[in-house]
């Protein structure tokens, strides 16, 4: 089952299950579209892969599933030292 992480791993912006702004890599690292496009240049800092839009979930199990996942925040340092 796809892990629906509730926030961007870089900037901590909320990414609810119905968000069109969520992007994931093949290992389900989760980032917002702005961070993927402007900070990470479409390259996952964890695995080196690219990103795709996260599927939208609106099912009845979502409230129960979302309570299982805690936010993961790891702001990434770029080569120039900024985040």
Wavefront OBJ file of the C-alpha trace (Angstrom):
o trace
v 0.000 0.000 0.000
v 1.267 3.475 -0.865
v 2.477 5.413 2.175
v 0.781 8.807 2.129
v 3.220 11.037 3.957
v 1.413 14.145 5.185
v 4.094 16.769 4.467
v 6.928 17.693 2.121
v 10.220 16.216 3.363
v 12.058 19.434 2.525
v 9.827 22.394 3.459
v 7.201 20.670 5.647
v 4.239 22.015 3.613
v 1.051 20.027 4.172
v 0.285 17.422 1.472
v -3.123 15.916 2.288
v -4.245 12.770 0.422
v -6.178 14.801 -2.167
v -3.273 17.188 -2.902
v -2.360 17.714 -6.544
v 0.926 19.224 -5.355
v 2.483 16.012 -3.947
v 5.338 14.292 -5.807
v 6.891 10.908 -4.994
v 9.887 8.917 -6.207
v 9.952 5.144 -6.630
v 10.765 4.759 -2.905
v 7.820 6.987 -1.920
v 9.961 9.912 -0.773
v 7.440 12.740 -0.699
v 7.985 16.363 -1.692
v 5.835 19.262 -2.866
v 5.932 20.282 -6.538
v 7.700 23.574 -5.733
v 10.608 21.834 -3.973
v 10.871 19.186 -6.707
v 10.979 21.794 -9.474
v 12.912 24.655 -7.872
v 15.118 23.075 -5.205
v 15.712 19.435 -6.139
v 15.607 19.813 -9.946
v 13.485 16.641 -10.232
v 16.174 14.443 -8.637
v 15.407 12.671 -5.363
v 18.154 13.431 -2.813
v 17.611 10.013 -1.196
v 17.757 7.663 -4.184
v 18.723 9.786 -7.203
v 15.526 8.931 -9.082
v 12.943 11.217 -10.627
v 9.508 12.192 -9.368
v 5.930 11.613 -10.480
v 2.659 13.078 -9.172
v 1.410 11.103 -6.168
v -1.919 9.373 -6.857
v -4.879 11.098 -5.250
v -6.698 9.216 -2.497
v -10.159 10.073 -1.281
v -11.261 6.685 0.070
v -12.912 6.014 3.397
v -9.739 4.466 4.888
v -7.754 7.683 4.554
v -8.370 9.125 8.067
v -7.245 5.867 9.660
v -4.231 5.512 7.365
v -3.091 9.109 7.740
v -2.944 8.734 11.519
v -0.340 5.971 11.045
v 2.162 8.134 9.168
v 4.222 10.765 10.852
v 5.731 13.684 8.978
v 9.288 13.214 7.760
v 11.273 16.454 7.612
v 14.830 16.442 6.273
v 15.666 19.797 4.634
v 18.383 19.122 2.079
v 21.574 21.123 1.725
v 22.348 22.104 -1.816
v 25.876 22.235 -3.231
v 25.976 25.982 -2.593
v 25.106 25.424 1.087
v 21.544 26.759 1.022
v 18.381 24.823 1.866
l 1 2 3 4 5 6 7 8 9 10 11 12 13 14 15 16 17 18 19 20 21 22 23 24 25 26 27 28 29 30 31 32 33 34 35 36 37 38 39 40 41 42 43 44 45 46 47 48 49 50 51 52 53 54 55 56 57 58 59 60 61 62 63 64 65 66 67 68 69 70 71 72 73 74 75 76 77 78 79 80 81 82 83
